[in-house]
Amino acid sequence: MDKWLILFWMFIKVNLLTTSGPASVGLLYKEAVGSLMTESEFVEAVGFSSILPGSDALQMAMFVGYAAGGIPGALAALLGSILPPTVIMLAIVSILQKLRGEAWVGDFVRGLSPAVAALMIVVAWQIFRGEAGASLGLRTLAIAGISLAALLLKAPAPLVLLGAGLMGVVLFR
């Protein structure tokens, strides 16, 4: 029981202090290696969680929990991983529910819209200049043009993104 509580608290702490799976690896290493598992087990956990589909953080939690305490340990670690973001999201949703009728919220969103548009323009500019690891070539322009045409024809944005990703797989092979 003590080990399960340690796992639960460790993953609560890791998920409150870090923002994502890759960012949490260093803190998790410091917390788990030596007390719950060996360094080679931890490296194995990182390797497995990186190659499997899904959330790295949840896979790490289950792997470390299972290595330290079997199935109950995996469940304790998983609960510790899921609890902080779930509580935070429920708090945000309840606050937004109370604020949804406020006029300033609509004004806030209208103020965000130009900033988001400007951010998208800057990112697009960086990509087309080659600063973001991409190069401006005929294939990149083709994907951009087809995506723009699809969006102008009112195609759903998720389908446009999926199509652009598939075109990238085919064109950049």
N, C-alpha and C positions, 0 to 999 in steps of 0.2 A: 504493500500500500504506500509506503514511504517513497519508493522509487517512482510510482505513478504520479504522486503529488509533485515530486521534483521535476518530472517531465512536463507536467501540466504547467507549472509555474515558469519553467525555463522557456517554453514556447509562448506563453503569454508575454513574457519579458521581451523576447526576440521580436515578436510581432508588434509590440508597442514601440520599440526603439528603432526599427528599420522599416523601410517602405516596400521592399520587394524581396523575392527569392534570392537573386544574386547578391543583393546588398546585405542580406542576413547571414550569408555564409561565414564571414569573419567572426561575427558575434557568436554564432552557433558553434563555431570551432572552439572558441575560447571557453564556452560554457560546457560543451559536451566531451571534448577530447581530454582524456585523463580521468574524468569522473564517471562517465557513462559508457565510453567506448574508446577504442584505440584509434590512433591516427590513420592506420590503414583502413579500418572500418569506415571512418569518416570520409576518406577519399573515395571509397567504394560508393558510399551514399551520395556524394556529390556527382559522381559519374553516372550512376543510375538515374538520379533525378534530372540530370541534364539531357539524357537521351530519350527518356520516356515522354510521351505527349502529356500536356497538362501543366498544372502549376508546380514549379520547382519547389516552392516553399512547402506546399502540402505533401509532396512526395518525400522531401527531406524529413519532415516531421514524422511521417509514418515509418520511414526507414530507421531513423534514429530511435524512435519510440519502440519499434519492434526489436531492434538490436539490443536495447537496454531492458525491455520489460515484456517482450512477447506481444501477443495481440492486445491485452489490456494496456500495455505501454504505448502501443501504436495509437489506440483510441484516445488515451490521455493526451498524447502529444498533438494529435489531430484536433481535439477539442480546444486545446490551448492555442492552436494556430487559427482556428476559425472564430473563436469567441471575440477577440478584439475588433476585427473589421466588421463583424456582424453587429456588435453593439454600437460602433461608431456610425454605421450606415443607418441603423434604426433611429439613432438620435438625430441624424441629419434629416431623414425623411420626416420625422415628427416635427422638427423645426420648420421645414419647408411647407408642411401641411398647414401649420399655423400662420405662416407668412404669405401663403399663395394669393390671398385677396388684397394684400397691401400694394398700393400704387407704386411705391418706390422699388419693389422687386421687378416690376416690368421695366421701369426706368433703368435699373441696374443691368438687366439683360440687354436692353437697347444700347447701353453704353459699352457692354462687352462685345457686341457684334462687330463694330469697326476694328477693335483691337484683334479679334480673332481673324478677321479678314486680312489685316495687315500682317499678322504672324504667318498666315498661309502664303501670302505674297513673298515674304522674306524667305521662307523655306523653299518655295518654288524657285526663287532667284538663285539661292545657294545651290540647289540641285542642278539648275541649268548652267551655272558657272563652273560646276565640278567641285565645289567646296564640300559637299556633303557625301563624298565618296561615289557619286554618280557622274557620268559623263553625258554631255549633250551630243547625241548622235541621232541618226535617222530612226533607230528603233525607239529611243526615248520619246522623240517627237511624235512618232506614230501612236504610241500608247497614250500620250497626252492628248493628241487630237481626237482619237477615237473615244476616249473617256469624256472629253469635253462635249463632243457631239451627242453621246449617249445621255449625258446630264441635261443638255439643252432640249433633248427630246423627251425629257421627264422620266428617264429610266431611274429606278430606285438606286440610291447611292450605294447600299451594300452590294447590289448586283454589279454595279460599275466597278467597285473595288475588287470584287471577286474576279470579274472578267479581266481587269488590268493585271492582277496577280498571275492569272493563267497565261495571259499574253506574255508577261515577263518570263515565265518558265519556258515558254516555247521560243521566244525571240532571243533570250540571253543565254541559251543553252550552250 
